[in-house]
Amino acid sequence: MSTLIEKLTAEGDGESVRFLNDIVAQLWPHINVSVSKMIKEIAEPMFKSMLPGPLATLHFTKIDLGPVPFQLSNVLVTKTETDCIKLDLNIDWTGNCDIQLDGSMIPTLGVQGVALYGRLSILLGPLYDIIPLIGAAQIAFVNPPVLKLDFTGAANVADMDMIDGSVRKIILGIINSMLVLPNRLLVKLDTANDYFKTQLPPLGIIRLTVEKALGFAEDKQSASRRFLSKLTRASPDTYCNVSLGAEEIWRTSTKNNTTNPTWNEAHDFVVTDLDQCITINLLDQDVGSDDQIGIAVTTVKDILLASGKQELSLVHKEQPVEGKLALSCKYYHLAAESSSFSVSDHSAEGLLCGIATVLVAGAFNIAGKREELKPSVVVTWGEKHHFQTAIKTDLPGTDIWNPIFDQTFRIPVTAQVVGDGKAFRISLMNDKAEMGSVDVPLSDVLEAPGMILQNKFDVGGGATVRASLCLRGITAATIEEINFPHRQE
């Protein structure tokens, strides 16, 4: 049986990329410096806000990723429906690091080894007929990568599990928010590249139904029984945490006092790549902290090729757990039609009737003194959906009066939000103060060609925000209609 790590880093047949590894080896000293700086700038503020107690004072006193570069392997090259080149390849890094952390009331601790591996997706496009031929590169992990840390010093002896778990969680959180689908790191190869032509839409929506867990033995000597037994009751109170890529985790209800729970509960996830993993974490709810029973993993592609139904095996700490977890699904394409917005089949809690995608390219003609401007753009739709771009500052290479944002916000469309009929609101901000805004009626987007409204929206004071508002409904897809990835010969 495949282990969890093997499933998460699954790969197909691929080609050697020795020349890429040679390039990485030459660039490694520069990668070391830039990535070390980025880790310090991003991770330390998160330590302060997310770590408990004295751990919140942790800060880096040294970051050196060591002499060993990461290795790339098994590359697959395909072409997307939007005429972009897609590279899928494995990244594997076992680094001999020298990372030191210190904090108040905490002895100095360090990390001497890091293991990181996963499957990368690199999108190259749009494609041009003139140099540089490619407008931009977008880089992301298809699934959250596997990360292991080898601590030294005090952390290697005391509170190892807590420190390892807390620090690793923050680092993975940073990676997920920036580099795990649907999030992509954008690198412009052509400074004049139009972000509206670069951004790739998601593939569709998968409606997952967690049906039941079955086959857990009552034998006290069995592996599953050891996980499930409690001092105060015979059977566990079970629920599932379900995740897909960097999407928000969905939790089922809790079924009390049973080793054969039945849920039949459904939730919609947006699919960006058919190789994305669906991870179901089966847990036993308990006072204080919940106990993990086992994890089941499949991929979007695997369950669709299994006609939308699977009974998955579970593992706990890479060891098999007796029993199965039954999962089923339906798959929906995204389409430029609004008929699904009023269909009752898509109106239950956790279900979507479409997706709204908001692209914010930049703002123009902002008035104000250079040293006083910190512009950003806020997009709101209804009461629950509020998004903000990065706040720009007057740094070299930044035109603070005409800042470029190139950011995407994806809004789940539910029957309720469409029924409310609220307008999209685009606000130009200077730090925390609103400089101007414009309301874009929902009807304007619905009536736009292809339900895509692109414009330089006038927000007042002579300033404009270039943005794109796109609405997509959903239509049921058959297996025959799904474009499964295949290798280009």
N, C-alpha and C positions, 0 to 999 in steps of 0.2 A: 504494500500500500504506500502511495506517495506520502511523504511527510509534508507538513504544513509549509516549510521553507521551500521545498521543491515545487509545491503548487504555486506559491506566491512568485517564484522566479521561473515559472515554466517558459520554455522556449521551443520554437520549431527548428527545422533545419535551417542553418544559416551559413554565411561565408566568413572566412577569416578576415580580420581587419588589422593585420600586422602593421600596415603603414600608418593607421590611425594611432596605434599604440606607440609607434616611433615618434609621432608628432607630440603626443601627450607627454612622453618622456622628456622631450626638449623643452616643452612649455611648463613642466612641473614646478620648477622654482618660482615662476611667476604665478601659477595657480595657487601654490602654497601661500604666498604673501596675500593675494587678493581674497582668497577664501578665509584665511585666518582673520583678516580684518573684518570681513562680513560676519563671521561667527560672533566675534566680540561685540560688534555694534548691534546685532539683532538679538543675541541670546541674553546678554546681561540685563537689559530692561525686562525681559520676560522672567528671568530668575526672580527679580524684585517683586513682580506682581503675581507669580504663580507658585513659587516654592514656599513650603510651610516653615514657620519659625526661623531659627538661625540660618537655615539653608537659603533664605531669601537674600542674605548678604553675600552670597558667593559671587566672585568675580574672577576673571582670568588675569593671571600675572604673566603667563607665557602661553603662546599657541604656536606650535611647530608641527606641521603634519608629517614631517619626516621625509626620508629620501625615496620612499617607495611610491610610485604613481599608481593610479587606478588602471585596470586593464579592461579593454573592450573586446567583446567576442560575439559571434553568431548574429551577424547583421542580416536583416531582411529588408529588401528595397521594393516598395510598391508605389503606385500612383493613386492618389485619392480622386474622388469624384469631382473635386474642385480644382483638379489639375495641379496639385502640389505633389512633391516628392516626399515620401514617408519612409524614414529609416527606423527600424526597430532593432535594438541591440542590447546585449547584456553589459552591465557595468559591475565590476568586482574589485573591491579595494580592501586589502588587508594591510593596514598602515602601521608602521612603527613610529608612534607619535611621541611628542614631549609636550603635554598640555598640563599646565599647573593652575589650580584654583585655590583661592583663599577666601576666608570670610570670618566675621566676628564670632567668637566662641566656637570656632570649628578649626581643628588642626588642618594644616595644608594637605591637600589631596591632589592627585594627578590622574591622568589617563595616559597609559603607555602603549595602548593598542586599540585600534578601531577596525571593526569589520563591517563593511557596508556593501550590500549587493541587491540588485533589482533589475528590472527591464525598462530601458529608456525608449521613449518615442521622440524622434526629431522630425519636425515638419519644415520643409524648405519650400517657400512660396510667398507670394505669387511668382510665377516664372515669367521672365522677360525675354525679348528677342535681342536686347542690347546688354552690354556689360553694365552691372555685375551679374546679369542673368537671373539672380534670385533676390527677391525683395527683403526677405527676413527669414530667420530661423526661430522656431519655437520648440523649446525643450521641456520635457516632462517625464516623470516616471509613470508608467501605465498603472501601476499599483504602488501602495506605500512600500518603500524598500525595507529590507531587514537590516537592523542596526544592533551591533554588539559593542560594548565598551569594556575595556580591561583596566580597572582602577588600581592605583597604587596608593601607598601611604595609609592614612587613617581609614579611608574608605574601604580599603581591602580587608579591614578587620572588623570595624564597628559599623553598624547600620548600613551594611553593604547593599542589601536589597532596596531599602528606602532611597538611598542616594542614587543608585543605579537606575531605579525605576523613574525617579523624579527628573533627573537630568536627561535621561533618554527620551522621556515623554515630551519634554520641551523641544529638544532637537528635532524629533520626528514631527512635532507640531509645526515647526518652522518649515521643514521640508514639505510637509503636506500642503501648507497654505501657499507655498510658492511654486512647488515643482511636482505635484501629483495631480493627475487629471481629475477634474477639468481645468485645474490651474496650470498655466504654462509660463515659462520664462521667455520673454520676447527679446530677441537680439536683432536689431535692424541692420541689414547688410547694405541697404540703400536708404540714406537719410530722407529721401523724398518719398519713400514708400507710403502708400495710403493704407492706414490701419483698417479701414472698412473692407479692403480687398484682402487683407492678411488674415483677419480673424476667421476661424473655421467654426461652423455651427456644430452642436452636438448631433449624434446619430439618431437618437430616439429616446423613448422612455420604456423601461421594463417595470412591469407591475408584478412584484414578488408577493407570493402568499406563503407564509410559514404555516404549514398544515399541522404537523405533530412531531413529537419525538416518541420513538417506540423501541421496544426490545431491551429495556434496562432490567437486568436480573435482580431478584430479591436476595440472592445468595450473599451472605455477609462476607464471604471470602473473595467474591469477584472484584475485579478492578473498579468497575463502575460503582459497586456498592460502597467501596472505600471512599470514593469521591462524594457519594450522596448521603452517607449516613450522618445522622445528627444525634446529639445526646438527648434531645427533648422530643423528637418526633421520628416516625418511621420513614417518611419520604420527604423529598425536597419541595420547595416552592420555586418553580422554574419559570424563567422568562428568557427571551433571546434579544441580544443586541445585533442588529444587522447593519452591515456597512458595505458600500461600494465606492472604491476610490477615496477621494477626499470629500465625498458627500457627507452631509450630516447623518450621524448614526440614528437609526430608528430602533425603538424598543417596543417589543410586544407587551401585552398584559402579562400578569403573573398568574400562573396556575398553581394553586396551593395543594400541598400534600399528595403529590402523585409522581410516579416514575414513568407515566405514559401520558404526558400532557397533550392536549389538543387545542390549537389556537384558531386556525383557519382565518388568520388576519392578514390583510394586504396593505402594501405601501408602494408608492411609485419612486423610482430612482431614475435620474437622467444618465444616459449612457453616452460616453464620449469615445470609447473604444471597445470593440467586442471582446478583447482579451482582458478587460477589467475583471478583477476577482470579486465575487460575492462572498463575504465572510459572515458566518453566523456563529456567534459566541453564546453558547448555552450556559446559563448561570443559575445558581441557587441563591435566592434572596435570603439574607440573614441579617441579624442585628449587628451593627458595626460595619462589617464589610461582607460583600457577597463572594461566594466561592465559585470558581470556574469549574464546570463539569466537563466541557469539551468544546472544541472549535471545529466547524465544518466549513470547507471551502470548495467553491466551484467557480467557473467563469461564466460570463454572459453567453459566450459562444457555446460552451459545453452544454448548458441547460437548454439552449435553443435547439441545438442539434439532437438533444434527447427528447424532442417534441414537447419541451416545456415542463417536464416532470422528472425529478430525481429523488432518490433516497441516498443521503450522504452519510459517509462514515465520519466519526469524530475522533479527534486526538486531544490529548492533554499532556503538555510538555513533551511533545513528540512521541508519546506512547498511545497506542490505540485504546479507545474506550468502547466498551460493549454497548451496542445500540445504534440506531439510525435516526436521522432527522429528515423528514419529508418536506420537500420544497416544490412549488410549482410557479409558473409565470405566464404572463402574456406580454407581447412586445408590440410597441406602437411606433410608427414613423411620425416624424414631424412634417406638417403640411401647411401650406399657405391658405388655410381655410378655417373659418370660425365655427363650423357646425358642431364641433365637439364641445364648445364652451357651454352649451345648454343641454347636453346629453346627461340624463340622470345616472347612467353607469359610471360617470366620472365625478360624481358630486360627493361621495362619501369622504370622511376624514382620512387624510393621508394620500388621497388620490388627486391626480392632476388632470386638467383638461387641455393643457398646453404649456408653452414657455414664452416668456417675454425676454428678449435680449437687448440690453442697452449698451451701446459702444460710445465711449466718450473719447474723441480724438484730441481735442484741445480747446483752449479759449483764446480769444483775440481781442485786441484793443482795450485791454484793462487799464483803467485810469489810476494814477497814484504814483507816489514816490517809490523808487526802486527798493530802498532799504525798508520800506513799510509794508511791502506786499508779500503775502504768503498765500497764494491762490490755490483753490481746489474746487471741485465740482461735486455737488450733492444731488443725487437722484432719489426721489421718493415716489411711491405708488401706493396709495391707501395708507392705512395706519401701521401696517406691519413691515413694510418693505422700505428700508432706508439704506442707501449706499453712498460711500464717499470715496473719491479718488485720493491718491497720495497728495500731500500738501507740498507744493513746490517752494523752494527758497532760492534766493539770488546767488547761485553758484556759477562758476565758470562753465560756459556752454549752454546755460539756461537763459532763454529770453523771457524774463519774468512778466513782461506785458503780453506775451503771446505763448504761454506755456503749452507744452505737449504732454498729454496724460496717457493716451493709448491704453485705456483700461476697459475691461468688460464686466458688466454686471448681469447676471442671469436671475430672472425673477420667476418663481413657480406660479403658473396661472391656475387658479382654482375657480370653481363655479361661483364661489362667494365673492372673490375679488372682481370678477367680470360683472357679476350682478350689481355690485356697488357702483360701478360706472365711474370710478374716480379718474381724474386726469393724472397724467405723469407730470411731475414737477421737477424742473431742472433749475438748480440754484447755483450761482457763482458766489463762492465764499472767499473772504480774506481772513485767514485764520479761523476764528469762531464767529465772525460777523458776516451777515449776508450782504453782498454788494448789489445783487439783482437776481431776478428769477423770471421764469416763464412757465405757464401751465399749458400742457399739450393734451387736448381732449382725447380720450380713448377712441372716439369715433374717427378722429383724424388718422390714427394709425390703422384702424380697421378698413378705412376706405382708401388708403394709399395703395399704389400698385404693388402687388405681392405682399401686402401688409408690412411694408418696410418704408418708414418715413425717415429720410436723411436730410439734414438741413444745418445751416448755421443759425441757430435759434437766438433771437434778439432777447437778451436778459435785462436790457435797460442800460442807460448811461453810455451808450455807444459800444458796449461790449457784446460779444456773441460767444456762444458755445457750439462747436461743431459736434453733433451727436447723431446717432442712428438708433431708432426705435423699431424693433422687429417683433411681430407676434406670430406664433405658430400654434396651430391646433394639432391634434393627434388623430391618426387613423390606424386601425388594426392592421398588422402585417403578418403574412404567412411566412413559413420557413423559406419558401421558394423566392420570396421577394427580398429577403435580407442579403445584402452584399457581404458575404463572409470574406475576410482577408485571405489572400493566397499569394504564393510566391511568384514574382515575375521572372519568367525564364529568359 
